[in-house]
């Protein structure tokens, strides 16, 4: 019992800030604030938060808050909207030996997801889209966060990622007699529709399918299209009919284009992009979500973590091509969101991608917009999330210094508020 109470006290010290009572109003001041809607830096901001939302915002000294308001002065810091990562896998760990994770039960995956949800929130990412887990583990974690049982970011979860038999979203690592088959496998338009319905039945509030082969699967080629256009259209139609945003994993050129034509909301990875793909994305209003940081982790630590040579070699094939495609997309004016594929590298390091987004073509403001207002618009949350504006949910983070001068300061978030509750830096 003594050990139990010691653990309870430790848990309270970790989670307590997130569940403490707050004053009627909270007033936050800082040296500066990034206005991602207008694309400018605002000096000496003051934000008033009540009941989880921003109720007033302006320059310090231009208005007053309630006398009993709680004051949070973040001197030397810049305020930003909570970051949004549109491609993560919080039930996976990059540091865990590759084959060991294949033996994880759904409860074990859920525990991993709880741990990584907290890491992600503390890194300043208040909203994420999880694009594939096993056994609906992340949906359980999402519901636990929403119920206040645990802490973590706001989660849009796809549940099982849809894919063809033997494709990237299937499990091809085990022997035939094991009869292993991933939960999202569906062949043919009507089977794919049924799988979308099944995911929604069990709580999915996003949908993902694999349009091409991928890096971390066995026996697939990253550039080869998997689902047919007819199957993709069935998935998109069924998902949109139910009001869900659809993401398509697509490295290869033909798969990228087919997914866009099928009507997906975002294409993930987009490694082998050509000018026609850029033109199609602009025509259809498709967002690109391109994970251009994690290649560094895979090529540096993959072998050490037990990743097979086949998969590391595929990473070598896409690494520079994907970064070149990112530059092509930015120059071409494609709509972009931040998607890091966290889980392929350690969770909590999501913000390391910001500097790569700037290195390969974006301005610091564009990179921040990709992770805020653009992501909110993709997820149809643009009236609640993605900006520091009156009426929006109070998802607010702060960093030391000016991220428009040095985007790398986003890698050390010192203050995190989600829906008016302070989780870090109070």
C-alpha positions in Angstrom: 0.0 0.0 0.0 2.9 2.3 0.8 4.1 1.9 -2.8 0.6 2.5 -4.2 0.3 5.8 -2.4 3.7 6.9 -3.5 2.7 6.2 -7.1 -0.5 8.1 -6.6 1.3 11.1 -5.3 3.7 11.0 -8.2 0.8 10.8 -10.7 -0.8 13.7 -9.0 2.3 15.8 -9.4 2.4 15.0 -13.1 -1.3 15.4 -14.0 -2.4 17.8 -11.3 -2.0 21.0 -13.3 -4.3 19.7 -15.9 -7.2 19.1 -13.5 -6.9 22.0 -11.1 -9.7 24.4 -10.7 -9.2 27.7 -12.5 -10.4 31.2 -11.8 -13.4 32.7 -13.5 -11.1 34.4 -16.0 -7.4 33.9 -16.9 -5.4 36.8 -18.3 -2.3 35.9 -20.3 0.3 38.5 -21.3 3.5 38.1 -23.2 6.1 40.0 -25.2 4.6 39.0 -28.6 1.9 36.9 -30.3 1.9 35.3 -33.8 -1.3 36.2 -35.7 -1.4 33.3 -38.1 -4.5 34.6 -39.9 -3.1 38.0 -40.7 0.5 36.6 -41.0 2.1 39.1 -38.6 3.7 39.4 -35.2 1.7 41.4 -32.6 3.6 43.1 -29.8 2.5 43.2 -26.1 -0.6 41.0 -26.5 -3.2 40.4 -23.8 -5.6 37.4 -24.0 -8.6 36.8 -21.7 -9.8 33.2 -21.3 -13.1 32.1 -19.8 -14.7 28.7 -19.8 -12.1 27.3 -22.1 -12.4 29.9 -24.8 -10.8 33.2 -25.7 -13.2 35.9 -24.8 -11.1 39.0 -25.4 -7.8 39.7 -27.2 -5.8 42.9 -27.9 -2.8 44.9 -26.8 -1.9 45.3 -23.2 -3.5 48.4 -21.7 -6.3 48.7 -24.2 -8.9 46.9 -22.0 -9.2 45.4 -18.5 -10.2 42.0 -17.2 -12.2 41.1 -14.1 -10.6 42.0 -10.8 -10.4 38.4 -9.6 -8.9 37.2 -12.9 -5.9 34.9 -12.7 -2.8 36.6 -14.2 -0.2 34.7 -16.2 2.7 36.9 -17.3 5.0 35.2 -19.9 7.8 37.7 -20.1 10.2 37.2 -22.9 7.9 34.8 -24.7 5.8 34.7 -27.8 2.3 33.3 -27.9 1.1 31.0 -30.6 -2.0 28.8 -31.3 -1.6 25.3 -30.1 0.2 23.3 -32.7 -1.6 20.7 -34.8 0.1 17.6 -36.2 -2.0 15.9 -38.9 -0.1 12.6 -39.1 1.0 10.7 -36.0 0.8 7.2 -34.6 0.8 7.5 -30.8 0.4 3.8 -30.2 3.8 3.2 -31.7 7.3 3.8 -30.4 10.3 4.3 -32.7 12.7 3.4 -29.9 11.2 0.0 -29.2 12.9 -2.8 -31.2 11.0 -3.2 -34.5 9.8 -6.8 -34.2 9.0 -6.5 -30.5 6.1 -4.2 -31.2 4.5 -6.9 -33.4 3.8 -8.9 -30.2 2.1 -6.0 -28.4 -1.5 -6.6 -27.4 -4.1 -4.0 -27.8 -3.9 -3.1 -24.0 -0.2 -2.7 -24.3 -0.6 -0.5 -27.3 -3.1 1.6 -25.4 -0.6 2.1 -22.5 2.0 3.3 -25.1 -0.5 5.7 -26.6 -1.3 7.1 -23.1 2.4 7.8 -22.6 2.9 9.4 -26.0 -0.3 11.5 -25.8 1.2 13.2 -22.7 4.6 13.7 -24.5 2.8 15.2 -27.5 0.8 17.7 -25.4 3.8 18.8 -23.4 5.6 19.5 -26.7 2.9 22.1 -27.5 0.7 19.9 -29.9 -2.8 20.4 -28.6 -4.5 18.6 -31.6 -3.3 15.6 -33.6 -4.7 13.3 -36.2 -3.7 9.6 -35.6 -3.7 7.8 -38.9 -3.7 4.2 -38.0 -3.5 2.0 -34.9 -4.3 -1.5 -33.8 -7.6 -2.6 -32.2 -8.9 1.0 -31.9 -6.5 1.6 -29.0 -6.1 5.3 -29.9 -9.8 5.8 -30.0 -9.9 4.5 -26.4 -7.2 7.0 -25.4 -9.0 9.8 -27.2 -12.2 9.0 -25.3 -10.2 8.8 -22.0 -8.8 12.3 -22.7 -12.2 13.7 -23.5 -13.6 12.2 -20.3 -10.8 13.8 -18.2 -9.3 10.4 -17.1 -5.9 11.1 -18.7 -4.2 14.1 -20.3 -3.3 14.5 -23.9 -4.1 16.4 -27.1 -7.4 16.6 -28.9 -7.4 13.5 -31.2 -8.9 12.7 -34.5 -8.4 9.0 -34.9 -8.7 6.9 -38.0 -8.7 3.5 -36.2 -7.7 0.8 -38.7 -6.0 2.2 -41.9 -7.7 0.7 -45.0 -5.6 -1.2 -47.4 -5.5 -4.1 -49.9 -4.5 -7.7 -49.1 -0.7 -7.8 -49.0 -0.4 -4.1 -49.3 1.2 -1.4 -47.1 -1.6 -1.4 -44.6 -1.6 -5.2 -44.2 0.8 -7.2 -42.0 3.1 -9.2 -44.3 5.9 -10.0 -41.9 4.5 -13.3 -40.5 4.5 -16.8 -42.2 1.4 -17.8 -44.3 0.3 -20.4 -41.7 -0.1 -17.6 -39.1 -2.9 -16.2 -41.3 -2.1 -12.7 -40.1 -4.3 -10.0 -41.5 -4.6 -6.3 -40.5 -7.9 -5.0 -39.3 -8.3 -2.5 -42.1 -7.8 -4.9 -45.1 -10.6 -4.5 -47.6 -10.6 -5.5 -51.3 -13.1 -4.1 -53.8 -15.3 -1.0 -53.6 -18.1 -2.5 -51.5 -15.8 -4.2 -49.0 -13.9 -0.9 -48.7 -17.2 0.9 -47.9 -18.1 -1.7 -45.3 -14.7 -1.2 -43.7 -15.3 2.6 -43.5 -18.6 1.9 -41.8 -17.0 -0.5 -39.4 -14.4 2.0 -38.4 -17.1 4.6 -37.8 -19.1 2.1 -35.8 -16.2 1.8 -33.4 -15.5 5.5 -33.0 -13.3 6.6 -35.9 -13.6 10.4 -36.5 -11.2 10.3 -39.5 -10.4 7.9 -42.3 -7.1 6.8 -43.9 -6.4 4.4 -46.7 -3.1 3.3 -48.4 -3.1 4.3 -52.0 0.5 3.0 -52.6 3.2 0.9 -51.1 5.2 2.2 -48.2 8.5 2.3 -46.4 7.7 0.3 -43.2 5.9 -2.7 -44.8 7.3 -5.9 -46.2 7.2 -6.7 -49.9 5.6 -3.4 -51.1 7.2 -0.9 -53.5 6.8 2.7 -52.4 6.0 4.0 -55.9 3.4 1.4 -56.8 -0.3 2.2 -56.7 -2.4 -0.3 -54.6 -6.1 0.7 -54.5 -7.8 1.3 -57.8 -9.4 4.6 -58.6 -12.8 2.9 -58.2 -12.0 1.6 -54.7 -10.6 5.0 -53.7 -13.7 6.8 -54.8 -15.8 4.4 -52.8 -13.8 5.1 -49.7 -14.0 8.8 -50.1 -17.7 8.8 -51.0 -18.6 6.7 -48.0 -16.4 8.8 -45.6 -17.7 12.1 -46.9 -21.3 10.9 -46.7 -20.6 10.4 -43.0 -18.9 13.8 -42.6 -15.3 12.5 -42.1 -12.1 13.9 -43.5 -10.1 11.4 -45.6 -6.3 11.0 -45.8 -4.5 8.9 -48.4 -1.1 7.4 -47.8 0.6 7.9 -51.2 4.3 7.9 -52.1 4.1 7.1 -55.8 3.2 9.4 -58.6 0.2 7.6 -59.9 -1.2 6.9 -56.5 -0.9 10.6 -55.5 -2.9 11.6 -58.6 -5.5 8.9 -58.3 -6.1 9.9 -54.6 -6.5 13.5 -55.5 -9.0 12.7 -58.4 -10.9 10.4 -56.0 -11.5 13.4 -53.8 -9.4 12.8 -50.7 -8.9 15.8 -48.3 -5.2 15.2 -47.8 -2.4 13.2 -49.3 0.3 11.9 -47.0 4.0 11.6 -47.7 3.8 12.7 -51.4 7.3 11.5 -52.2 7.3 11.2 -56.0 5.4 14.4 -57.0 5.4 15.8 -60.5 4.0 19.0 -62.0 0.7 17.4 -63.0 0.3 16.3 -59.4 0.8 19.9 -58.2 -1.8 21.1 -60.8 -4.3 18.5 -59.7 -3.9 19.3 -56.0 -4.6 23.0 -56.7 -7.5 22.2 -58.9 -9.2 19.9 -56.3 -8.1 21.9 -53.3 -6.2 18.9 -51.8 -3.9 19.4 -48.9 -0.4 17.8 -48.8 1.0 16.4 -45.5 4.7 15.6 -45.9 6.8 14.1 -43.2 10.2 15.5 -44.1 12.0 15.2 -40.7 11.6 11.6 -39.8 13.9 10.3 -42.5 16.9 11.6 -40.5 15.9 9.4 -37.5 15.2 6.3 -39.6 18.5 6.5 -41.5 20.5 7.2 -38.3 18.9 4.9 -35.8 16.8 2.4 -37.8 19.3 -0.4 -38.0 20.1 0.0 -34.3 16.4 -0.3 -33.5 16.1 -3.5 -35.6 14.4 -2.1 -38.7 15.1 -4.5 -41.5 17.4 -3.5 -44.4 14.5 -3.7 -46.9 12.8 -0.9 -45.1 15.8 1.2 -44.5 16.7 0.9 -48.2 13.2 2.1 -49.1 13.7 5.1 -46.8 16.9 5.9 -48.7 14.9 5.8 -52.0 12.3 8.4 -50.8 14.3 10.6 -48.5 15.7 13.3 -50.8 12.9 12.8 -53.4 10.3 13.6 -50.8 12.1 16.8 -49.7 12.5 17.8 -53.4 8.7 17.2 -53.8 8.0 19.3 -50.7 9.9 22.2 -52.3 8.0 21.7 -55.5 4.7 21.7 -53.7 5.5 24.9 -51.8 6.7 26.7 -54.9 3.6 25.5 -56.7 1.2 27.0 -54.2 -0.3 23.7 -52.9 -2.2 23.9 -49.6 0.0 22.3 -46.9 -0.5 21.0 -43.4 2.1 19.8 -40.9 2.2 16.0 -40.7 5.3 14.4 -39.1 4.5 10.6 -38.9 5.5 10.7 -35.2 6.0 7.1 -34.1 8.5 6.6 -36.9 10.7 8.9 -34.7 10.2 9.6 -31.0 7.0 11.3 -29.9 7.5 14.8 -28.4 10.0 15.7 -31.1 7.2 16.8 -33.5 8.4 20.4 -33.6 11.8 19.4 -35.1 10.0 19.3 -38.5 9.4 23.1 -38.4 13.0 23.9 -39.2 13.0 21.4 -42.1 9.9 22.9 -43.5 11.7 26.2 -43.6 14.9 24.7 -44.9 13.1 23.2 -47.8 11.0 26.1 -49.0 8.6 27.6 -46.5 8.9 30.9 -44.6 8.6 30.5 -40.8 5.1 32.0 -41.0 4.0 29.4 -43.6 5.4 26.6 -41.5 3.4 27.9 -38.5 0.3 28.3 -40.6 0.6 24.7 -41.8 0.5 23.5 -38.2 -2.3 25.8 -37.1 -5.0 27.5 -39.3 -4.3 25.3 -42.3 -4.7 22.1 -40.2 -7.8 23.4 -38.6 -9.4 24.2 -42.0 -8.5 20.7 -43.3 -10.3 19.2 -40.3 -13.2 21.6 -40.7 -12.4 23.1 -37.3 -11.5 26.6 -38.6 -14.1 28.3 -36.4 -12.8 26.7 -33.2 -9.1 25.9 -33.6 -5.9 27.1 -35.3 -5.8 30.8 -34.4 -5.7 33.1 -31.4 -9.1 34.9 -31.9 -12.1 35.8 -29.8 -14.5 32.9 -29.6 -11.9 30.2 -30.4 -11.0 27.4 -28.0 -8.1 28.6 -25.8 -5.4 26.3 -27.1 -2.3 28.5 -26.5 1.4 27.8 -26.4 4.4 30.0 -25.7 8.1 29.9 -26.7 11.1 31.9 -25.7 12.1 34.4 -28.4 10.6 35.0 -31.8 9.8 32.0 -34.0 9.6 34.2 -37.1 13.3 34.9 -36.6 14.3 31.5 -35.4 11.8 28.7 -36.0 13.8 26.3 -33.9 12.5 27.9 -30.7 9.3 25.9 -31.3 11.3 22.8 -30.2 11.2 24.1 -26.6 7.6 25.0 -25.7 7.5 26.5 -22.2 3.8 27.0 -21.8 0.9 24.8 -22.9 -2.8 25.6 -22.4 -5.5 23.4 -23.9 -9.2 24.6 -23.7 -8.3 27.1 -21.0 -6.5 24.6 -18.8 -2.8 25.0 -18.1 -0.7 21.8 -18.5 2.8 23.3 -18.6 4.6 26.4 -17.5 2.1 28.0 -15.0 
